[in-house]
Amino acid sequence: MKRQILSTSLDQPLVLDGAMGTELEKLGVATNDELWSANALIDQQEKIYQVHASYFRAGADLAITDTYQANVAAFAKRGIGHQQALDLLATGVHLAQAARDRYRPTGLVAGCIGPYGAYLADGSEYTGNYTKTVAEYEQFHREKILTLIDAGADLLSIDTMPNFQEIQAVVGILATLDQRIPYWISLSVRNQRQLSDGTDLNQVVAWLRQQPSVGGIGINCTKMENITPLVKLIREQTKLPIIVYPNPGDLYDPLTKTWTTVPHVDSFTKEVPHWLAAGANIIGGCCRTTPADIAQISRLIRPSV
């Protein structure tokens, strides 16, 4: 199952987990700084386990590790040495595995790779407004990717990618690794037609579908109303699995690193059937979603269970 999870033969929808950061906030973890939810990796690891456990109990088939904002450079700013930083990344995988092994032994753990924009911690994952060389992207991402693989992640979730050049660089890294692993690329979008950096999504999807190492294409951390047209756009071009995990539509302030709740016109109850009909294969939630949301998705996908 693990090696086939992102194959074109995926024959039934799967349930992804939901938000990590806002659930950790409810448990008393401070997330309003450059490390965001990765703060808990340093000294509140049990709370990460609790969040993973809550999602597996709610019916999730896959967990994304608490490593989105975690990387060697970010930890270095907190005085954490290189090897300790790598150990913390591996711990992110192990915590998800422990919750999986107890509550859903058939479940999978996706090691999370965030964009360079997440490291900048200024909201750049929603704009893609940065430029690095291929060598610089490789230096930033490669060691983290290898660490998550070595820690035993079943697959990788390349999350909230807003910059087409960075997407190409990350796919290039993964395509040349000796240790091959299934992975998806999940896009951060400006609207229903453009990547966050302004690149036409048709161009992005056309390029991704031609890369033999890419196992799936995702959309995450956008409002629910965007998902159906985005799934249709992707499905028109590829048979690859499509992964969707939106937020409820709340607003994020990158300066204060806080969310503002806005009235929600959409819900998982309303939208999940449309996403499935459009061709989505794996469905979960991003920022501000909860175990109750994932339980609802699970009931919609598996009504007889």
Disulfide bonds with the S-S distance in Angstrom:
none
